[in-house]
Amino acid sequence: MSPEAWLFSAAFAVTFGVAVYHLTSNDRTAAVWWGFGCWTVVGLGFGYFYLQSPAAPVEDPARLALEKLTAQNEQQLRPYIDALNPMLSPLVVGRAPVVRVTIKNTGKTPAVDVMVGSRVQVGDFPLFTDTKYEAIDAPRATLGAGQSATVDIPSDHPLTEDELAGLKSGMKWLKAHGEIVFTADPKPNTPFNHPHFCFVLRQLGNAMEVCDNFGDHTDQGVFR
């Protein structure tokens, strides 16, 4: 207990005790005056501790509006990367399947240090993806607003006869998926979320479809 709180507590106890004593002694006049003194101590205590308490911060409407406008401008004037138009190369037993994906900057400012980590997988359905990506062995690129580039994603092993038969029957799936890292110039205060993409071939002869996206992740410029 602080010294001030102890002092007000002691003063309250004394005045209250004396007021009760006079009241039980039928000295009502003295009881009233000591009771008044008791309430005075209570009021002074509340007033003192109220003034000592820290004032609640007052929000500045102009500052809040400026912060909101700045955040909106940052969202509008930043790059966004999408993965589009998966194209599967002809499947040949003994050769690694390759899927070509177009990545496009749909934002209004250049995307800097663009890097893609990805893989092609063939496996029994339902095929669950392994997202422990490593970067494709290529230099980082810059994509201006509206610009696009293509990325060839190879499988990690040659196609087998069993895999080809499974793709024809629909008992196996082929998935091309990946994660894109990029930034801007100047660099944002908070790293951009990494867009993930996924395309699946459920049966040979069908078009590749968009599959689970895995969500967005704010990684510090590296793959998970």
Kinemage of the C-alpha trace (Angstrom):
@kinemage 1
@onewidth
@group {chain A} dominant
@subgroup {mainchain}
@vectorlist {calphas} color= white
{ca met a 1} P 0.000 0.000 0.000
{ca ser a 2} L 1.334 3.433 -0.902
{ca pro a 3} L 1.875 6.051 1.849
{ca glu a 4} L -0.996 8.133 0.480
{ca ala a 5} L -3.380 5.195 0.523
{ca trp a 6} L -2.311 4.315 4.070
{ca leu a 7} L -2.873 7.931 5.179
{ca phe a 8} L -6.372 8.152 3.722
{ca ser a 9} L -7.271 4.734 5.142
{ca ala a 10} L -6.108 5.774 8.616
{ca ala a 11} L -8.021 9.089 8.433
{ca phe a 12} L -11.162 7.262 7.323
{ca ala a 13} L -10.845 4.727 10.155
{ca val a 14} L -10.351 7.443 12.785
{ca thr a 15} L -13.226 9.686 11.636
{ca phe a 16} L -15.571 6.758 11.135
{ca gly a 17} L -14.687 5.272 14.522
{ca val a 18} L -15.191 8.581 16.343
{ca ala a 19} L -18.504 9.156 14.542
{ca val a 20} L -19.745 5.704 15.612
{ca tyr a 21} L -18.571 6.340 19.185
{ca his a 22} L -20.529 9.614 19.462
{ca leu a 23} L -23.535 8.010 17.818
{ca thr a 24} L -23.607 5.188 20.374
{ca ser a 25} L -23.108 7.798 23.130
{ca asn a 26} L -26.250 9.620 21.938
{ca asp a 27} L -24.164 12.686 21.057
{ca arg a 28} L -25.802 13.111 17.671
{ca thr a 29} L -24.376 16.547 16.936
{ca ala a 30} L -20.808 15.340 17.301
{ca ala a 31} L -21.671 12.161 15.406
{ca val a 32} L -22.989 14.226 12.491
{ca trp a 33} L -19.860 16.408 12.362
{ca trp a 34} L -17.515 13.415 12.554
{ca gly a 35} L -19.609 11.622 9.948
{ca phe a 36} L -19.277 14.679 7.708
{ca gly a 37} L -15.536 14.550 8.288
{ca cys a 38} L -15.524 10.851 7.356
{ca trp a 39} L -17.238 11.533 4.028
{ca thr a 40} L -14.880 14.430 3.404
{ca val a 41} L -11.909 12.067 3.780
{ca val a 42} L -13.551 9.636 1.342
{ca gly a 43} L -14.158 12.405 -1.208
{ca leu a 44} L -10.621 13.745 -0.892
{ca gly a 45} L -9.229 10.241 -1.329
{ca phe a 46} L -11.225 9.570 -4.478
{ca gly a 47} L -10.284 12.958 -5.889
{ca tyr a 48} L -6.595 12.497 -5.125
{ca phe a 49} L -6.292 9.059 -6.697
{ca tyr a 50} L -8.383 10.103 -9.695
{ca leu a 51} L -5.997 12.976 -10.413
{ca gln a 52} L -3.012 10.657 -9.966
{ca ser a 53} L -4.290 8.050 -12.404
{ca pro a 54} L -2.889 8.287 -15.977
{ca ala a 55} L -5.249 9.922 -18.405
{ca ala a 56} L -6.608 7.748 -21.191
{ca pro a 57} L -4.941 8.513 -24.507
{ca val a 58} L -7.030 10.669 -26.770
{ca glu a 59} L -7.181 9.409 -30.334
{ca asp a 60} L -6.422 12.059 -32.920
{ca pro a 61} L -9.057 11.727 -35.702
{ca ala a 62} L -6.759 13.416 -38.221
{ca arg a 63} L -3.900 11.029 -37.436
{ca leu a 64} L -6.197 7.997 -37.650
{ca ala a 65} L -7.534 9.174 -41.013
{ca leu a 66} L -3.977 9.706 -42.306
{ca glu a 67} L -2.899 6.232 -41.166
{ca lys a 68} L -5.921 4.677 -42.870
{ca leu a 69} L -5.273 6.600 -46.090
{ca thr a 70} L -1.603 5.598 -46.042
{ca ala a 71} L -2.498 1.928 -45.586
{ca gln a 72} L -5.001 2.110 -48.453
{ca asn a 73} L -2.426 3.730 -50.737
{ca glu a 74} L 0.136 1.062 -49.857
{ca gln a 75} L -2.366 -1.660 -50.723
{ca gln a 76} L -3.202 -0.008 -54.040
{ca leu a 77} L 0.331 0.977 -55.039
{ca arg a 78} L 2.084 -2.348 -54.565
{ca pro a 79} L 2.827 -5.375 -56.731
{ca tyr a 80} L 0.663 -8.495 -56.744
{ca ile a 81} L 1.829 -11.751 -58.322
{ca asp a 82} L -0.544 -14.358 -59.748
{ca ala a 83} L 0.202 -17.750 -61.338
{ca leu a 84} L -1.799 -18.492 -64.481
{ca asn a 85} L -2.216 -20.755 -67.517
{ca pro a 86} L -0.544 -24.069 -66.606
{ca met a 87} L 0.663 -25.909 -69.732
{ca leu a 88} L 1.668 -29.566 -69.426
{ca ser a 89} L 4.327 -30.800 -71.850
{ca pro a 90} L 3.649 -34.086 -73.702
{ca leu a 91} L 4.104 -36.981 -71.329
{ca val a 92} L 6.789 -39.464 -72.337
{ca val a 93} L 7.869 -42.459 -70.288
{ca gly a 94} L 11.465 -41.966 -69.221
{ca arg a 95} L 11.274 -38.159 -69.300
{ca ala a 96} L 10.418 -35.855 -66.405
{ca pro a 97} L 7.005 -34.193 -66.841
{ca val a 98} L 7.252 -30.395 -67.148
{ca val a 99} L 4.520 -27.841 -66.467
{ca arg a 100} L 4.965 -24.283 -67.730
{ca val a 101} L 3.265 -21.654 -65.561
{ca thr a 102} L 2.876 -17.941 -66.292
{ca ile a 103} L 3.490 -15.586 -63.377
{ca lys a 104} L 2.092 -12.083 -63.799
{ca asn a 105} L 2.356 -8.866 -61.820
{ca thr a 106} L -1.220 -7.632 -61.616
{ca gly a 107} L -0.282 -4.724 -59.333
{ca lys a 108} L 0.535 -1.106 -60.176
{ca thr a 109} L 4.221 -1.047 -59.230
{ca pro a 110} L 7.193 -3.301 -60.108
{ca ala a 111} L 7.736 -6.565 -58.256
{ca val a 112} L 11.406 -6.860 -57.340
{ca asp a 113} L 13.514 -9.936 -56.571
{ca val a 114} L 10.854 -12.329 -57.825
{ca met a 115} L 11.756 -15.938 -57.048
{ca val a 116} L 9.714 -19.104 -57.445
{ca gly a 117} L 9.988 -22.337 -55.518
{ca ser a 118} L 7.906 -25.188 -56.935
{ca arg a 119} L 7.618 -28.849 -57.885
{ca val a 120} L 5.644 -31.278 -60.013
{ca gln a 121} L 4.370 -34.398 -58.279
{ca val a 122} L 2.712 -37.540 -59.642
{ca gly a 123} L 1.024 -39.878 -57.200
{ca asp a 124} L -2.042 -41.834 -56.180
{ca phe a 125} L -5.181 -39.795 -55.651
{ca pro a 126} L -5.966 -37.933 -53.516
{ca leu a 127} L -2.441 -36.545 -53.923
{ca phe a 128} L -1.251 -34.408 -51.033
{ca thr a 129} L 1.410 -31.887 -51.851
{ca asp a 130} L 4.829 -31.450 -50.296
{ca thr a 131} L 5.409 -27.705 -49.867
{ca lys a 132} L 9.007 -27.716 -48.646
{ca tyr a 133} L 10.100 -25.728 -51.652
{ca glu a 134} L 13.554 -24.839 -52.812
{ca ala a 135} L 14.136 -21.938 -55.161
{ca ile a 136} L 14.424 -22.675 -58.883
{ca asp a 137} L 18.051 -22.314 -59.971
{ca ala a 138} L 17.623 -18.985 -61.743
{ca pro a 139} L 18.399 -15.325 -61.011
{ca arg a 140} L 15.781 -13.237 -59.312
{ca ala a 141} L 13.744 -11.153 -61.714
{ca thr a 142} L 11.879 -7.855 -61.785
{ca leu a 143} L 8.358 -7.742 -63.193
{ca gly a 144} L 6.920 -4.330 -63.995
{ca ala a 145} L 3.242 -3.552 -63.603
{ca gly a 146} L 1.308 -5.817 -65.955
{ca gln a 147} L 4.395 -7.778 -67.012
{ca ser a 148} L 4.584 -11.572 -66.998
{ca ala a 149} L 7.140 -14.343 -67.312
{ca thr a 150} L 7.011 -18.108 -67.718
{ca val a 151} L 8.435 -20.671 -65.342
{ca asp a 152} L 9.086 -24.297 -66.296
{ca ile a 153} L 8.466 -26.658 -63.397
{ca pro a 154} L 9.950 -30.139 -63.866
{ca ser a 155} L 9.139 -33.281 -61.935
{ca asp a 156} L 11.905 -34.608 -59.713
{ca his a 157} L 12.028 -37.944 -61.578
{ca pro a 158} L 11.283 -39.377 -65.040
{ca leu a 159} L 7.743 -40.560 -65.724
{ca thr a 160} L 7.208 -44.305 -65.301
{ca glu a 161} L 4.876 -46.596 -67.241
{ca asp a 162} L 2.850 -47.183 -64.063
{ca glu a 163} L 2.456 -43.413 -63.531
{ca leu a 164} L 1.364 -42.863 -67.141
{ca ala a 165} L -1.190 -45.686 -66.902
{ca gly a 166} L -2.499 -44.199 -63.639
{ca leu a 167} L -2.838 -40.746 -65.198
{ca lys a 168} L -4.792 -42.240 -68.104
{ca ser a 169} L -7.187 -44.084 -65.787
{ca gly a 170} L -7.501 -41.262 -63.244
{ca met a 171} L -6.047 -43.388 -60.469
{ca lys a 172} L -3.069 -41.052 -60.240
{ca trp a 173} L -2.901 -37.275 -60.236
{ca leu a 174} L -0.296 -34.813 -61.403
{ca lys a 175} L 0.085 -31.602 -59.427
{ca ala a 176} L 2.193 -28.533 -60.184
{ca his a 177} L 2.416 -26.177 -57.244
{ca gly a 178} L 4.689 -23.549 -55.789
{ca glu a 179} L 5.333 -20.426 -53.775
{ca ile a 180} L 6.433 -16.997 -55.010
{ca val a 181} L 8.697 -14.606 -53.107
{ca phe a 182} L 8.985 -10.954 -54.107
{ca thr a 183} L 9.390 -7.485 -52.717
{ca ala a 184} L 9.284 -3.868 -53.924
{ca asp a 185} L 11.595 -0.864 -54.161
{ca pro a 186} L 11.650 0.702 -51.624
{ca lys a 187} L 11.130 -2.379 -49.493
{ca pro a 188} L 7.838 -2.480 -47.552
{ca asn a 189} L 7.889 -2.176 -43.780
{ca thr a 190} L 6.288 -5.614 -43.568
{ca pro a 191} L 7.321 -8.353 -46.045
{ca phe a 192} L 4.655 -9.239 -48.588
{ca asn a 193} L 2.750 -12.465 -48.120
{ca his a 194} L 3.995 -15.237 -50.391
{ca pro a 195} L 1.304 -16.246 -52.900
{ca his a 196} L 0.975 -19.999 -53.341
{ca phe a 197} L -0.375 -21.685 -56.454
{ca cys a 198} L -1.511 -25.199 -57.257
{ca phe a 199} L -2.760 -26.863 -60.455
{ca val a 200} L -3.897 -30.481 -60.752
{ca leu a 201} L -4.382 -32.890 -63.648
{ca arg a 202} L -6.940 -35.426 -62.437
{ca gln a 203} L -6.937 -37.536 -65.616
{ca leu a 204} L -4.999 -37.425 -68.859
{ca gly a 205} L -7.038 -35.690 -71.542
{ca asn a 206} L -8.593 -33.170 -69.143
{ca ala a 207} L -7.423 -29.612 -68.562
{ca met a 208} L -5.417 -28.763 -65.465
{ca glu a 209} L -7.527 -27.242 -62.696
{ca val a 210} L -6.798 -24.907 -59.808
{ca cys a 211} L -6.378 -26.868 -56.590
{ca asp a 212} L -5.686 -26.092 -52.912
{ca asn a 213} L -3.901 -22.774 -52.557
{ca phe a 214} L -2.250 -23.431 -49.146
{ca gly a 215} L -2.933 -19.829 -48.050
{ca asp a 216} L -0.525 -16.897 -47.902
{ca his a 217} L 2.521 -16.777 -45.671
{ca thr a 218} L 4.668 -13.851 -44.604
{ca asp a 219} L 8.074 -15.475 -44.627
{ca gln a 220} L 11.232 -13.398 -44.344
{ca gly a 221} L 12.252 -13.758 -47.975
{ca val a 222} L 12.919 -17.505 -47.714
{ca phe a 223} L 10.939 -20.627 -48.421
{ca arg a 224} L 9.446 -22.641 -45.601
